[in-house]
Amino acid sequence: MATATATNAQHAVISSHESSNPNTPSHAPVTTPRTQSQTLEAVKDVVFGSTAGVLGKFIEYPFDTVKTRLQAQITSPLGSNRPHGPLDAFAAAWRSTEGPLKSLYRGISAPLFGAAVETSSLFFSYRVVQDILVAALPSVRTLDTQNGGAQVSLPFSALLFAGAASGAFTSLLLTPIELIKCKMQVPFTPAHLRSEIGYMTPKLLGPFQLIKQVFKTRGVLGFWHGQLGTLIRETGGSAAWFGSYEGVKILFERYNAAESRPDQQHRAISEISIPATSATSFSQQLLAGAAAGISYNFFFYPADTIKSRMQTEDAALAGSRQTTFLKTGSELWKQQGLKGFYRGCGITVFRAAPSSAIIFSIYEELRRAFG
């Protein structure tokens, strides 16, 4: 199978390797290790992706908590104590009676599990979709046959599609986990009492209690409340995530090729051919990962805002009729306008850059170390 972001010769290469032939297409070759067990490759994706996702989640979670609370807050009367930005939200958490760490890391058990599921699912499904495209595209399949299954070339657009498909699949697994996470980050409290972030309810429900409560009030389908928002965010976001990472790595590989080959230095960056042995440094991997995180979170942030509001609404645990994606978005537009859709976006992008940098780099290094 073609592996999503492996850097050695037996796994997917997410950079563009070109020959000296000017007719060679400038897209990323994906190595298909036919000699290795596909089951083993799947296990590696799960283990490496889970490890990277969990470590990344520990770093980003306090910022994610503040982001979710900012997204979930309702309009308040003038003079209320409602925080007006991330710094106010962090200060409120610091003043919380349960302590700052517990307040900011409240509900992390579900997200840690979710991070493991999300990241491993993204890398695994991304590789599987690439395999499907290799089998489905005649020109690629011909090249695969000619090279004995060693290396096939997928156009960048195909990799974007693979990223979008992996996100769509992952959204189905992620929505129930994010539902519980959001409810733990923003505990159910009557709206007139939620005067500031960090307000403590008399009784905070744990993840298993919330699961029972959601099932009791809404049944099995209640766990997919907000699925449309997750689908939009994950489908478009994952295409941007993988696409940005691979695109930036291509630029770095071209730059490295120009630096190491004097005959290439006077050519435009898009015209520089990349040798098959080209590789990026660890710092370049970090920068590519950071760019991926920023792209993923910024472009489809409004969908995430609507999803968070749906999953943290007061009615969620009160048995009332649940809202829809379009209705929630319409109400948000009437209340806060465009600004409301991007509430908490700054802190989200800020935490996404280092988190994605770590996720991609750890995954790449594990692939390099263990094949």
C-alpha positions in Angstrom: 0.0 0.0 0.0 1.1 3.6 -0.6 1.9 5.2 2.7 0.8 8.8 3.3 3.9 10.5 4.6 6.8 8.1 4.8 10.2 9.4 3.9 12.2 6.3 3.1 12.3 4.4 -0.1 9.7 1.8 0.9 6.9 4.2 1.8 5.0 7.1 0.4 7.0 10.2 -0.5 5.0 13.3 -0.2 7.3 15.5 -2.2 7.6 15.9 -5.9 10.4 13.9 -7.5 11.2 14.7 -11.1 13.6 13.3 -13.5 15.7 15.4 -15.9 13.1 14.7 -18.6 11.1 17.9 -19.1 8.0 15.9 -19.9 8.0 14.3 -16.5 4.9 15.4 -14.6 5.6 17.5 -11.5 3.7 15.6 -9.0 4.4 13.5 -6.0 5.5 9.9 -6.5 4.0 7.4 -4.0 6.0 4.3 -3.3 3.9 1.1 -3.0 5.7 -1.5 -0.9 4.1 -4.6 -2.4 6.6 -6.9 -0.6 5.3 -5.9 2.8 2.1 -7.0 4.5 -0.7 -4.6 4.1 -1.9 -5.6 7.5 1.4 -4.6 8.9 1.3 -1.3 7.1 -2.2 -0.7 8.6 -0.9 -1.5 12.1 2.0 0.9 11.7 -0.4 3.7 10.6 -2.6 3.1 13.7 0.3 2.9 16.1 2.4 5.8 14.7 -0.6 8.0 14.1 -2.0 7.3 17.6 1.3 8.1 19.2 1.7 11.4 17.3 -1.9 12.4 17.9 -1.8 11.9 21.6 1.4 13.8 22.1 0.0 16.7 19.9 -3.2 16.7 21.9 -1.4 17.2 25.2 0.2 20.4 23.9 -2.9 21.9 22.2 -5.7 20.9 24.6 -5.7 24.0 27.0 -6.0 26.2 23.9 -8.7 24.0 22.5 -10.7 24.3 25.8 -10.5 28.1 25.6 -11.5 28.0 21.9 -14.5 25.8 22.6 -15.7 28.0 25.5 -15.4 31.1 23.3 -17.3 29.5 20.5 -20.1 28.3 22.9 -20.7 31.5 24.8 -24.0 33.3 24.2 -24.6 37.0 23.8 -24.6 38.7 27.2 -25.9 42.0 28.5 -23.6 45.0 28.5 -21.4 45.0 31.6 -21.5 41.2 32.1 -18.4 39.2 33.0 -18.4 37.3 29.8 -14.7 37.1 28.5 -14.0 39.1 25.4 -11.1 37.0 24.2 -8.5 34.2 24.9 -6.6 36.1 27.6 -9.8 36.8 29.5 -10.8 33.1 29.1 -7.4 31.9 30.4 -7.7 34.4 33.4 -11.2 33.0 34.2 -9.8 29.5 34.1 -7.0 30.5 36.4 -9.5 31.9 38.9 -11.7 28.8 38.7 -12.4 27.1 42.0 -11.2 23.8 40.6 -7.8 25.1 39.7 -6.4 26.3 36.4 -4.9 22.9 35.2 -8.0 21.0 36.0 -10.2 23.6 34.4 -8.2 23.8 31.2 -7.6 20.0 30.9 -11.2 19.2 31.9 -12.5 16.4 29.7 -9.2 15.5 28.2 -9.8 11.7 28.4 -12.2 11.7 25.4 -10.0 14.0 23.3 -6.9 11.8 23.9 -8.9 8.9 22.7 -10.2 11.0 19.9 -6.8 12.2 18.9 -5.5 8.7 18.7 -8.6 7.7 16.6 -8.5 10.8 14.4 -4.8 10.9 13.5 -4.4 7.1 13.0 -7.6 7.1 10.9 -6.4 10.1 8.8 -3.0 8.5 8.0 -4.5 5.1 7.4 -7.4 6.1 5.2 -5.2 8.6 3.3 -2.9 5.7 2.4 -5.8 3.5 1.4 -7.4 6.1 -0.8 -4.0 6.5 -2.6 -3.9 2.8 -3.2 -7.4 2.9 -4.7 -6.4 5.8 -6.9 -3.3 3.9 -8.1 -5.5 1.0 -9.1 -8.2 3.2 -10.6 -6.1 5.6 -12.7 -4.9 3.9 -15.9 -1.8 6.1 -16.4 -0.7 5.5 -12.9 -1.5 1.8 -13.1 0.6 1.5 -16.2 3.6 3.2 -14.5 3.1 0.9 -11.5 3.3 -2.1 -13.8 6.4 -0.8 -15.5 8.2 -0.1 -12.3 7.2 -3.5 -10.8 5.1 -1.9 -8.1 8.1 0.1 -6.8 7.1 3.6 -7.4 4.0 5.3 -8.9 3.3 8.9 -9.5 0.1 10.6 -8.2 -0.7 14.1 -9.2 -1.1 16.7 -6.5 -4.8 17.0 -7.1 -5.2 13.2 -6.4 -3.4 13.7 -3.1 -5.8 16.5 -2.2 -8.7 14.2 -3.0 -7.2 11.5 -0.9 -6.9 13.9 2.0 -10.6 15.0 1.6 -11.7 11.4 1.5 -9.7 10.5 4.6 -11.3 13.4 6.4 -14.9 12.4 5.4 -14.3 8.9 6.7 -12.7 10.2 9.9 -15.6 12.6 10.6 -17.9 9.6 11.2 -15.6 8.4 14.0 -14.9 11.8 15.4 -18.3 13.3 15.9 -19.4 11.2 18.9 -16.0 11.8 20.6 -16.1 15.6 20.0 -19.7 15.7 21.3 -18.6 14.4 24.7 -15.5 16.5 24.7 -17.4 19.7 24.0 -20.0 19.0 26.7 -17.2 18.4 29.3 -15.3 21.5 28.3 -18.5 23.6 28.6 -20.6 22.1 31.4 -24.3 22.3 31.1 -25.4 25.4 33.0 -28.6 27.5 32.7 -27.8 30.4 30.3 -28.6 33.1 32.8 -26.0 31.7 35.2 -23.2 31.3 32.7 -21.7 34.7 33.4 -18.1 33.8 32.9 -16.0 31.0 31.6 -14.9 28.8 34.4 -18.2 28.9 36.2 -18.7 25.7 38.2 -21.9 23.7 38.2 -22.9 21.9 41.4 -22.2 18.6 39.7 -19.9 18.0 36.7 -20.7 14.9 34.7 -18.0 12.6 33.6 -17.6 11.1 30.1 -19.5 7.9 30.9 -22.3 9.8 32.6 -22.6 12.1 29.6 -22.7 9.1 27.2 -25.6 7.6 29.2 -27.3 11.0 29.3 -27.0 11.5 25.5 -28.2 8.0 24.8 -31.2 8.4 27.2 -32.3 11.8 25.8 -31.5 11.3 22.1 -30.7 7.7 21.4 -27.8 6.3 19.2 -28.2 9.0 16.5 -27.8 11.7 19.2 -24.1 11.0 19.3 -23.8 12.3 15.7 -25.4 15.6 16.6 -23.3 18.1 14.7 -22.1 15.6 12.1 -22.5 18.0 9.2 -20.2 20.5 10.7 -17.6 17.9 11.5 -18.0 16.5 7.9 -17.4 19.9 6.3 -14.5 20.7 8.6 -12.8 17.3 8.3 -13.3 16.9 4.5 -12.1 20.3 3.5 -9.7 20.6 6.4 -7.9 17.3 5.8 -7.5 18.2 2.1 -5.9 21.4 3.3 -3.9 19.6 6.0 -2.3 17.0 3.8 -2.1 19.3 0.8 -0.3 22.1 2.7 2.2 19.7 4.2 3.0 18.0 0.9 3.1 21.3 -0.9 5.5 23.0 1.5 7.7 19.9 1.5 7.9 20.1 -2.3 9.0 23.7 -2.0 11.7 22.7 0.5 12.9 19.8 -1.6 13.2 22.1 -4.6 15.1 24.6 -2.5 17.4 21.9 -1.2 18.0 20.7 -4.7 18.9 24.2 -5.8 21.3 24.7 -2.9 23.1 21.4 -3.6 23.3 21.7 -7.4 24.8 25.0 -8.7 23.3 24.3 -12.2 19.8 24.7 -10.7 20.3 27.9 -8.8 19.4 30.2 -11.6 16.1 28.5 -12.5 12.7 29.3 -11.1 11.7 27.3 -8.1 8.9 25.5 -10.0 11.4 24.4 -12.7 13.9 22.8 -10.4 14.1 19.0 -10.7 14.2 17.1 -7.5 16.5 14.0 -7.2 14.9 10.8 -6.0 17.1 10.8 -2.9 16.0 14.3 -1.9 15.0 14.7 1.7 13.9 17.5 4.1 15.5 18.4 7.4 13.7 18.0 10.7 13.2 21.8 11.0 11.7 21.9 7.5 9.3 19.1 8.4 8.3 21.1 11.5 7.6 24.2 9.3 5.6 22.1 6.8 3.6 20.6 9.6 2.9 24.1 11.1 1.6 25.3 7.7 -0.7 22.3 7.5 -2.1 23.0 10.9 -2.8 26.6 10.1 -4.5 25.7 6.8 -6.7 23.0 8.4 -8.0 25.2 11.1 -8.4 28.6 9.4 -10.2 27.8 6.1 -13.1 25.8 7.6 -13.3 27.4 11.0 -16.9 28.6 10.7 -18.1 25.0 10.3 -16.3 24.1 13.5 -17.9 27.0 15.4 -21.4 26.0 14.4 -20.7 22.4 15.4 -19.4 23.4 18.8 -22.4 25.6 19.5 -24.7 22.7 18.5 -22.9 20.3 20.8 -22.8 22.6 23.8 -26.3 24.1 23.6 -28.2 24.1 26.9 -31.0 22.0 25.3 -28.5 19.1 24.7 -29.0 17.6 28.1 -32.5 18.9 28.8 -34.4 16.8 26.3 -35.5 19.7 24.1 -35.7 19.6 20.4 -32.2 19.7 18.9 -31.2 22.4 16.4 -29.9 21.9 12.9 -26.6 23.0 11.3 -28.3 25.7 9.1 -30.5 27.0 12.0 -27.6 27.3 14.3 -25.6 29.1 11.7 -28.4 31.4 10.9 -28.9 32.3 14.6 -25.2 32.9 15.0 -25.2 35.3 12.0 -28.1 37.3 13.4 -26.5 37.5 16.8 -22.9 38.2 16.1 -22.4 38.5 12.3 -19.2 37.2 10.6 -17.2 37.9 13.7 -19.1 35.2 15.6 -18.1 32.5 13.1 -14.4 33.2 13.8 -14.6 33.6 17.6 -11.6 31.9 19.0 -9.9 31.5 15.6 -6.8 33.3 16.6 -6.0 31.0 19.5 -7.0 27.9 17.4 -4.5 28.8 14.7 -1.9 29.6 17.3 -2.1 26.2 18.9 -2.6 24.3 15.6 0.8 25.3 14.2 3.0 23.5 16.9 0.5 20.7 17.3 0.5 19.7 13.6 4.2 20.3 13.4 4.7 17.7 16.2 2.2 15.3 14.7 3.7 15.1 11.3 7.3 15.1 12.5 6.7 12.3 15.0 4.9 10.3 12.4 7.7 10.8 9.9 10.4 10.0 12.4 8.6 6.8 13.5 8.3 5.8 9.9 11.9 6.4 9.3 13.0 4.5 12.4 10.7 1.5 12.1 10.0 1.3 8.4 
